[in-house]
Amino acid sequence: MGQFTMRILDRQYVANTDITNALATVADATAANLPGATLAVQDLSGNMVTFRYVQLAASGLATITAVTPVYFTDQTCGVVTNTPANAFTHVASTDSAVESAAGFLLNANMTAGQYGFIQTGGYNPNITSPASVVKGDRLVLSNAAGTAPTANLLVRVAGGTAPATPEAMAQMYVVATGSVASGVAAGIIKGFCAQV
């Protein structure tokens, strides 16, 4: 692991939001760690959160906002984009881009080509969410067969309601732990096959 990762692991964190906030400030011009490297941290309460160090694609990005979905651009799992059409599994007019879901971008101030962290699992209090989200809802990238995900947008599936397609059930998702306020909701990120 690179120096930055080791420095993060040396600290004790009272809550996993402390480590998430620390990683959300990273925007390296050159790689400080191996792109694709994973980091798992357990806070003092025993909660596990997982992250991946990635490079933001050099071009083809939508407007960057924090704690929104990103997708791998190729099979190396080291470069991400926030544009579903640039996901390496994207096929037009399908929901195939969800197969490249990488995690949630933490730093809204990153620019094209920079390196930083995405969150791949665990609690995050600031997930960009639809206005109608309430505790217990499931947030997915795409909930209709043949419907591509929309950049920086999750789709709400009401708590207790099955997702519309088997693909929606299998994809990365968030379980909301509270109602949305000011465009964000707290939630537990689940479902990444790429988790540590």
Secondary structure, DSSP 8 states (H G I E B T S, - for coil): --HHHHHHHHS--SSHHHHHHHHTT--BSS-SS-TT-EEEEE-TTS-EEEEEEEEE-SS------SSEEEEESSTTS-EEES-GGGSTT--TTSSGGGGGEEEEE--TT--TT-EEEEEEEEEEEEEE--TT--TT-EEES--STT----TT--EEE-TT---SSHHHHHS-EEEESS--BTTEEEEEEE--TT--
